[in-house]
């Protein structure tokens, strides 16, 4: 093999690219190096597996290693790429049988991101978790499952029961970290938990841990939850969590986790809160260190710089997914927003480009959704005025609350929409939505408007569907656009 397509990383971006190229060019050799054992899994589904809404760990697998092999892709698990030589077009790999070099014709760096835990002392204690791997999710669910609730299969996978009254350990996925799972399954289930961080993971895991009847304390250093979603969403989510007996502490920094061998407490500047489980969800960082010392440049975010086709600053080297930057749809500048669709879409486009059909990876707007008990939250674009000003805009925002359906139709609920626009041009810059009745999916209308560079008056004139079971005559998005339009200089 002198011209293989080599992929570093076997998850969303990497396998999307490998699959697309193999489909378009079945004659081309494709090698995927994955340093771990898991490939192509739904990381965003982990909180719902921990909660118990997803029965089996196997349900989170998009592709098994066997399915990858059936596509003609040479998947090498437990093979870590430790060096890239762009002059010789080779990668250095450490595998189970030793270190070796592999030439490439085209290379994709799709190494993802890793959870941040290092600022929190004590994050290595037993009972401290970051939910950024399938093994962590499996171990946490085993830890949470009391013997009386186990059916001998743990997560519904039919694993073996132990000598602890039937409480299981190992899900029926042969490459799960069985030792870690069994260790936590053998412990007494926790009764209280601390969540450090009030972003996506923190909010979702507050719901998941509450479902196991734990006393849940959530600590957030900023003054509100979900900062990128804006004030209205953050305040609504905080109130909802409190209504579900989650102890929400905003403006509170965790200094360390205390304990000898196991987590015993969370320590802040003002107090020590006893807990026997801690989950750290303070963010992620790109796994981009593999390109250090090469001509491949990193962007301001620390992720790998790429162009509109996912190409890096080195010839025939691409990057995609959580380790790579992309162009922001609002600012037009490089940005880093690690999300699942972004990774899959960019990987597929790169596979097509390598196959001979240049395909843009697309832009990003940071469109995202999160569930907090009954509340559905969505966001897209730029809402924060400080960030908007940094990008050269003069931001103006409005927040409105309107019904999700016609008022006389059963099931109508309040839906709160925040829109931000540029005062001079009227261009829509971003928005957020929160509510209990199909609120999050409405964010797609705003994402489409952003991608189309619509102004607020143009958004207000969109011909959105109306029928009492689905929307009032004026959809909440249109109501918000109408109100914001009234604040613009040339309001109609």
C-alpha positions as CSV (number, residue, x, y, z in Angstrom):
1,X,0.0,0.0,0.0
2,X,1.6,3.2,-1.1
3,X,-1.4,5.5,-1.3
4,X,-3.8,4.7,1.5
5,X,-6.2,7.1,3.0
6,X,-5.2,7.0,6.7
7,X,-7.5,8.2,9.4
8,X,-6.5,9.0,13.0
9,X,-9.6,8.4,15.1
10,X,-12.4,6.0,14.8
11,X,-15.5,8.0,15.8
12,X,-17.9,10.4,14.0
13,X,-15.7,12.4,11.7
14,X,-13.1,9.6,11.1
15,X,-15.5,6.8,10.2
16,X,-17.8,9.1,8.2
17,X,-14.9,10.1,6.0
18,X,-13.6,6.5,5.7
19,X,-17.0,5.2,4.8
20,X,-17.7,7.9,2.3
21,X,-14.4,7.4,0.5
22,X,-14.7,3.6,0.5
23,X,-18.2,4.0,-1.0
24,X,-17.0,6.3,-3.7
25,X,-13.7,4.6,-4.3
26,X,-13.9,1.0,-3.3
27,X,-10.5,0.4,-4.9
28,X,-8.8,2.8,-2.4
29,X,-7.2,1.4,0.7
30,X,-8.5,3.0,3.9
31,X,-6.9,2.5,7.3
32,X,-8.4,3.8,10.5
33,X,-6.2,3.9,13.6
34,X,-8.1,4.2,16.9
35,X,-6.1,4.2,20.1
36,X,-9.0,2.9,22.2
37,X,-11.4,0.0,21.8
38,X,-14.7,1.9,21.2
39,X,-15.6,3.2,17.8
40,X,-18.6,5.1,16.3
41,X,-20.6,5.6,19.5
42,X,-23.2,8.2,20.5
43,X,-21.5,10.2,23.2
44,X,-24.6,12.5,23.5
45,X,-26.6,9.5,24.5
46,X,-24.6,8.7,27.6
47,X,-26.6,10.7,30.1
48,X,-29.7,8.9,29.0
49,X,-28.0,5.5,29.4
50,X,-26.9,6.5,32.9
51,X,-30.4,7.6,33.7
52,X,-31.8,4.3,32.4
53,X,-33.9,5.6,29.5
54,X,-31.5,3.8,27.1
55,X,-31.5,0.2,28.2
56,X,-28.3,-1.1,26.7
57,X,-24.8,0.3,26.2
58,X,-24.9,-1.5,22.8
59,X,-27.8,0.8,21.7
60,X,-25.3,3.7,21.7
61,X,-23.1,2.1,19.0
62,X,-23.7,3.5,15.5
63,X,-21.2,1.0,14.0
64,X,-19.6,-2.1,15.5
65,X,-16.0,-3.0,14.5
66,X,-17.5,-5.9,12.5
67,X,-19.7,-3.5,10.6
68,X,-16.7,-1.2,9.8
69,X,-14.8,-4.2,8.5
70,X,-17.8,-5.2,6.3
71,X,-17.4,-1.8,4.6
72,X,-13.9,-2.7,3.5
73,X,-12.2,-0.4,6.0
74,X,-9.1,-1.6,7.7
75,X,-9.8,-0.7,11.3
76,X,-6.9,-1.0,13.8
77,X,-8.1,-0.6,17.4
78,X,-5.6,-0.2,20.2
79,X,-3.3,1.6,17.7
80,X,-2.2,5.0,18.7
81,X,-0.7,7.4,16.2
82,X,2.1,9.2,18.1
83,X,3.7,11.1,15.3
84,X,3.0,12.7,11.9
85,X,5.7,13.3,9.3
86,X,4.2,15.4,6.5
87,X,7.5,15.6,4.5
88,X,7.6,11.8,4.2
89,X,3.9,11.4,4.4
90,X,4.0,8.8,7.1
91,X,2.5,8.3,10.6
92,X,4.2,6.6,13.5
93,X,1.9,4.1,15.2
94,X,2.2,2.3,18.5
95,X,0.2,-0.9,18.4
96,X,-0.1,-4.1,20.4
97,X,2.9,-5.6,18.6
98,X,5.1,-2.5,18.8
99,X,5.9,0.7,17.0
100,X,5.9,1.1,13.2
101,X,5.5,3.6,10.4
102,X,2.7,3.7,7.9
103,X,2.8,5.8,4.7
104,X,-0.3,7.7,3.6
105,X,-1.5,9.3,0.4
106,X,-4.1,11.4,2.2
107,X,-4.4,11.8,6.0
108,X,-7.3,12.8,8.2
109,X,-6.8,13.9,11.8
110,X,-10.0,13.2,13.6
111,X,-8.8,12.8,17.2
112,X,-11.7,14.4,18.9
113,X,-11.6,16.2,22.3
114,X,-11.1,15.2,25.9
115,X,-13.0,16.2,29.1
116,X,-11.3,18.8,31.2
117,X,-10.8,17.7,34.8
118,X,-7.3,18.8,35.8
119,X,-8.2,22.2,37.4
120,X,-10.2,20.2,40.0
121,X,-7.9,18.7,42.7
122,X,-9.2,15.2,43.7
123,X,-10.6,14.4,40.3
124,X,-8.6,11.1,40.3
125,X,-10.4,9.9,43.5
126,X,-12.7,6.8,43.3
127,X,-16.2,8.1,42.7
128,X,-15.1,11.0,40.5
129,X,-16.3,10.8,36.9
130,X,-16.2,12.7,33.6
131,X,-18.8,11.4,31.2
132,X,-16.7,11.4,28.0
133,X,-16.3,7.7,27.4
134,X,-18.4,4.6,27.1
135,X,-16.4,3.0,29.9
136,X,-17.1,5.8,32.2
137,X,-20.8,5.7,31.4
138,X,-20.8,1.9,32.0
139,X,-19.0,2.2,35.3
140,X,-21.2,5.0,36.6
141,X,-24.4,3.1,35.8
142,X,-23.0,0.1,37.6
143,X,-22.2,2.3,40.6
144,X,-25.8,3.7,40.6
145,X,-27.6,0.4,40.3
146,X,-28.7,-1.1,43.6
147,X,-28.9,-4.9,43.9
148,X,-32.7,-4.9,44.3
149,X,-33.1,-3.3,40.8
150,X,-30.7,-5.6,39.0
151,X,-32.0,-8.4,36.8
152,X,-28.6,-10.0,36.4
153,X,-28.0,-8.1,33.2
154,X,-27.1,-4.7,34.4
155,X,-28.0,-2.5,31.5
156,X,-30.3,-5.0,29.8
157,X,-27.5,-6.6,27.9
158,X,-27.7,-10.0,29.7
159,X,-24.4,-9.8,31.5
160,X,-23.4,-12.2,34.3
161,X,-24.7,-11.7,37.8
162,X,-22.2,-11.7,40.7
163,X,-22.2,-12.9,44.2
164,X,-23.8,-9.7,45.5
165,X,-27.4,-10.7,45.3
166,X,-27.6,-10.5,41.5
167,X,-26.2,-7.0,41.0
168,X,-24.5,-7.2,37.6
169,X,-21.3,-5.6,36.4
170,X,-20.5,-6.1,32.8
171,X,-22.6,-5.0,29.8
172,X,-22.7,-7.3,26.8
173,X,-20.0,-5.4,24.9
174,X,-16.9,-7.5,24.8
175,X,-14.5,-4.5,24.8
176,X,-16.0,-2.7,27.8
177,X,-13.5,-2.0,30.7
178,X,-14.8,-5.0,32.7
179,X,-12.4,-4.4,35.6
180,X,-13.6,-0.8,36.1
181,X,-17.2,-1.7,35.8
182,X,-17.0,-4.6,38.2
183,X,-15.1,-2.5,40.7
184,X,-17.9,0.1,40.8
185,X,-20.6,-2.6,40.8
186,X,-19.2,-4.1,44.0
187,X,-19.5,-0.8,45.8
188,X,-22.5,0.4,47.8
189,X,-24.5,2.7,45.6
190,X,-24.1,6.5,46.3
191,X,-26.8,8.5,47.9
192,X,-25.6,12.0,47.1
193,X,-23.8,13.6,44.2
194,X,-22.0,16.8,43.2
195,X,-22.0,18.0,39.6
196,X,-19.2,20.5,38.9
197,X,-20.2,22.6,35.8
198,X,-23.6,23.8,34.6
199,X,-23.2,23.3,30.9
200,X,-24.7,20.6,28.6
201,X,-23.3,17.7,30.6
202,X,-24.0,19.2,34.0
203,X,-27.7,19.9,33.2
204,X,-28.3,16.6,31.5
205,X,-26.6,14.6,34.3
206,X,-28.6,16.5,37.0
207,X,-31.7,14.9,35.5
208,X,-30.0,11.5,35.1
209,X,-28.7,11.3,38.7
210,X,-32.0,12.6,40.1
211,X,-33.7,9.6,38.5
212,X,-31.7,7.4,40.8
213,X,-33.0,9.3,43.9
214,X,-29.7,10.9,44.8
215,X,-29.4,14.2,46.5
216,X,-27.9,16.2,43.7
217,X,-25.9,19.4,44.2
218,X,-24.9,21.4,41.0
219,X,-22.0,23.9,41.3
220,X,-21.5,26.5,38.5
221,X,-18.7,29.1,38.6
222,X,-20.5,31.6,36.3
223,X,-23.7,33.3,37.6
224,X,-26.0,31.3,35.4
225,X,-26.4,27.8,33.9
226,X,-25.9,27.2,30.2
227,X,-24.2,30.6,29.6
228,X,-24.2,30.2,25.8
229,X,-28.0,29.9,25.8
230,X,-28.6,33.3,27.3
231,X,-30.3,34.6,30.4
232,X,-33.8,33.5,29.7
233,X,-32.8,29.9,29.2
234,X,-30.4,29.8,32.1
235,X,-32.9,31.2,34.5
236,X,-35.6,28.9,33.4
237,X,-33.4,25.8,33.7
238,X,-32.1,26.8,37.1
239,X,-35.7,27.2,38.4
240,X,-36.7,23.8,36.8
241,X,-33.8,22.0,38.4
242,X,-34.7,23.5,41.8
243,X,-38.3,22.4,41.3
244,X,-36.9,18.9,41.0
245,X,-34.9,19.2,44.2
246,X,-31.6,19.8,42.6
247,X,-29.5,22.1,44.8
248,X,-28.3,24.7,42.2
249,X,-25.4,26.9,43.3
250,X,-24.4,29.4,40.7
251,X,-21.5,31.8,41.2
252,X,-19.8,29.1,43.2
253,X,-16.4,27.7,42.3
254,X,-15.4,24.2,43.5
255,X,-11.8,24.3,44.9
256,X,-11.3,20.6,45.2
257,X,-12.8,17.2,45.8
258,X,-12.0,15.9,49.3
259,X,-11.4,12.3,50.4
260,X,-8.6,9.8,51.1
261,X,-9.3,7.2,48.5
262,X,-12.9,7.9,47.6
263,X,-14.8,11.1,47.1
264,X,-16.2,12.3,50.4
265,X,-17.0,16.0,49.9
266,X,-16.9,19.0,47.6
267,X,-15.0,21.9,48.9
268,X,-15.8,25.5,47.9
269,X,-14.4,28.8,49.4
270,X,-17.3,28.8,51.9
271,X,-18.2,25.3,52.8
272,X,-17.6,21.6,52.6
273,X,-20.6,19.6,51.1
274,X,-20.5,15.8,51.9
275,X,-21.1,13.7,48.7
276,X,-20.1,10.2,47.7
277,X,-20.2,10.8,43.9
278,X,-18.8,13.7,41.9
279,X,-19.2,14.3,38.2
280,X,-17.0,16.9,36.5
281,X,-18.4,18.6,33.5
282,X,-16.5,21.8,33.1
283,X,-15.8,21.5,29.4
284,X,-13.7,19.8,26.7
285,X,-10.4,20.6,24.9
286,X,-9.4,19.6,21.4
287,X,-7.0,16.6,21.0
288,X,-4.7,18.5,18.7
289,X,-1.3,17.8,20.2
290,X,-0.5,15.2,17.5
291,X,0.2,18.0,15.0
292,X,2.7,19.9,17.3
293,X,6.1,20.1,15.7
294,X,4.7,19.7,12.2
295,X,3.7,22.4,9.6
296,X,0.1,21.8,10.5
297,X,-1.1,24.9,12.2
298,X,-3.5,25.3,15.1
299,X,-6.0,28.1,15.3
300,X,-6.6,30.6,18.2
301,X,-8.9,28.0,19.9
302,X,-6.1,25.4,20.1
303,X,-7.9,23.2,17.6
304,X,-6.4,22.5,14.1
305,X,-6.9,25.3,11.6
306,X,-8.7,24.2,8.4
307,X,-10.1,25.7,5.2
308,X,-13.6,25.3,3.7
309,X,-12.7,21.8,2.6
310,X,-11.3,20.7,5.9
311,X,-7.7,21.0,4.6
312,X,-5.0,21.9,7.0
313,X,-1.8,23.9,6.3
314,X,0.0,20.7,5.2
315,X,-0.6,19.2,1.7
316,X,-3.0,16.3,1.6
317,X,-3.7,16.5,5.4
318,X,-7.2,17.1,6.6
319,X,-8.8,17.6,10.0
320,X,-12.4,17.3,11.2
321,X,-14.6,16.9,14.2
322,X,-13.9,18.0,17.8
323,X,-10.2,18.6,17.1
324,X,-10.7,21.0,14.2
325,X,-11.9,24.6,13.7
326,X,-14.5,25.6,11.1
327,X,-15.8,28.8,9.7
328,X,-18.6,30.4,11.7
329,X,-21.7,31.3,9.8
330,X,-22.3,34.6,11.5
331,X,-18.8,36.0,11.9
332,X,-17.1,34.4,8.9
333,X,-14.1,33.7,11.1
334,X,-12.6,30.4,12.3
335,X,-14.3,29.0,15.4
336,X,-14.4,25.8,17.4
337,X,-17.7,24.3,18.4
338,X,-17.5,20.6,19.1
339,X,-20.8,19.0,18.2
340,X,-21.9,15.7,16.7
341,X,-23.5,16.9,13.4
342,X,-20.5,19.1,12.7
343,X,-18.2,16.1,13.0
344,X,-20.3,13.7,10.9
345,X,-20.9,16.3,8.2
346,X,-17.3,17.4,7.9
347,X,-16.0,13.9,7.8
348,X,-18.4,12.9,5.0
349,X,-17.4,16.0,3.0
350,X,-13.7,15.2,3.4
351,X,-14.3,11.6,2.3
352,X,-16.0,12.9,-0.9
353,X,-13.1,15.4,-1.5
354,X,-10.5,12.8,-1.1
355,X,-12.5,10.6,-3.6
356,X,-12.2,13.4,-6.2
357,X,-15.2,15.6,-5.7
358,X,-14.3,18.7,-3.7
359,X,-17.0,19.2,-1.2
360,X,-17.2,22.0,1.4
361,X,-17.5,20.9,5.0
362,X,-20.0,23.7,5.6
363,X,-20.2,26.4,8.2
364,X,-21.1,26.2,11.9
365,X,-23.5,28.3,13.9
366,X,-23.2,26.5,17.2
367,X,-26.7,25.2,16.9
368,X,-27.5,23.0,19.9
369,X,-30.3,21.6,22.1
370,X,-30.4,20.3,25.6
371,X,-33.1,18.8,27.8
372,X,-33.6,19.8,31.5
373,X,-36.4,17.6,32.8
374,X,-39.5,18.9,31.0
375,X,-37.7,22.0,29.6
376,X,-36.4,21.9,26.0
377,X,-33.7,24.4,25.2
378,X,-32.2,25.4,21.9
379,X,-29.6,27.9,20.8
380,X,-27.9,29.1,17.6
381,X,-25.5,31.8,16.4
382,X,-24.4,34.7,18.7
383,X,-26.6,35.8,21.5
384,X,-24.0,37.4,23.9
385,X,-23.6,41.1,23.2
386,X,-19.9,41.1,24.2
387,X,-19.1,38.5,21.7
388,X,-21.2,40.2,19.0
389,X,-19.3,43.5,19.6
390,X,-16.0,41.7,19.3
391,X,-17.2,40.5,15.9
392,X,-17.9,44.0,14.8
393,X,-21.7,44.1,15.3
394,X,-23.9,46.5,17.2
395,X,-26.2,44.0,18.9
396,X,-29.8,44.5,20.0
397,X,-31.9,41.8,21.6
398,X,-35.5,41.1,22.5
399,X,-37.0,38.3,24.6
400,X,-40.7,37.3,24.2
401,X,-42.9,34.6,25.6
402,X,-45.7,33.2,23.5
403,X,-47.9,30.1,23.2
404,X,-46.7,27.0,21.5
405,X,-50.1,26.2,20.0
406,X,-53.4,28.0,19.7
407,X,-54.5,28.9,23.1
408,X,-57.7,26.9,22.9
409,X,-56.0,23.7,21.8
410,X,-54.9,21.3,24.6
411,X,-51.2,21.1,25.4
412,X,-50.3,24.7,24.7
413,X,-47.3,25.9,26.8
414,X,-45.3,29.1,27.2
415,X,-42.3,29.3,24.8
416,X,-39.7,31.9,25.4
417,X,-37.6,33.1,22.5
418,X,-34.6,35.5,22.6
419,X,-33.4,37.0,19.3
420,X,-30.2,39.1,18.8
421,X,-29.6,41.2,15.7
422,X,-27.2,43.8,14.3
423,X,-28.9,47.2,14.9
424,X,-27.5,48.8,11.7
425,X,-28.2,46.1,9.1
426,X,-31.0,44.2,10.9
427,X,-29.2,41.0,10.2
428,X,-30.1,38.1,12.6
429,X,-27.1,37.1,14.7
430,X,-28.5,34.4,16.9
431,X,-31.3,33.2,19.1
432,X,-32.4,30.9,21.9
433,X,-35.6,29.1,22.8
434,X,-36.9,27.4,25.9
435,X,-40.2,25.7,26.7
436,X,-41.9,22.4,27.4
437,X,-43.9,21.9,24.1
438,X,-41.6,21.1,21.1
439,X,-39.5,24.2,21.9
440,X,-36.1,22.9,21.0
441,X,-36.9,21.9,17.5
442,X,-38.0,25.4,16.7
443,X,-34.3,26.4,16.8
444,X,-33.9,24.9,13.4
445,X,-35.9,27.7,11.9
446,X,-33.4,30.2,13.3
447,X,-30.4,28.1,12.3
448,X,-31.7,28.1,8.7
449,X,-32.3,31.9,8.9
450,X,-28.7,32.4,10.0
451,X,-27.3,30.2,7.3
452,X,-29.3,32.2,4.8
453,X,-28.2,35.6,6.2
454,X,-31.7,36.7,6.8
455,X,-32.6,40.0,8.4
456,X,-35.1,40.2,11.2
457,X,-37.8,41.7,8.8
458,X,-37.2,38.8,6.5
459,X,-37.5,36.3,9.4
460,X,-40.7,37.9,10.4
461,X,-42.1,37.4,6.9
462,X,-41.4,33.7,6.7
463,X,-44.4,31.6,5.8
464,X,-44.3,29.2,8.7
465,X,-47.0,26.5,9.0
466,X,-50.1,27.1,11.2
467,X,-52.6,24.7,12.6
468,X,-53.9,24.8,16.2
469,X,-52.3,21.5,17.2
470,X,-48.9,22.6,16.1
471,X,-48.6,26.4,16.3
472,X,-50.6,29.6,16.8
473,X,-51.1,31.8,13.8
474,X,-48.0,33.7,14.9
475,X,-45.4,31.1,15.8
476,X,-43.3,32.2,18.8
477,X,-40.3,32.7,16.5
478,X,-42.3,35.1,14.4
479,X,-43.6,37.0,17.4
480,X,-40.0,37.5,18.6
481,X,-39.0,38.7,15.1
482,X,-41.9,41.1,15.0
483,X,-41.1,42.6,18.4
484,X,-37.3,42.9,17.6
485,X,-38.1,44.4,14.2
486,X,-39.8,47.2,16.1
487,X,-36.5,48.2,17.7
488,X,-34.5,48.4,14.5
489,X,-33.9,51.8,12.9
490,X,-35.9,51.2,9.8
491,X,-38.6,49.1,11.4
492,X,-41.5,48.4,9.1
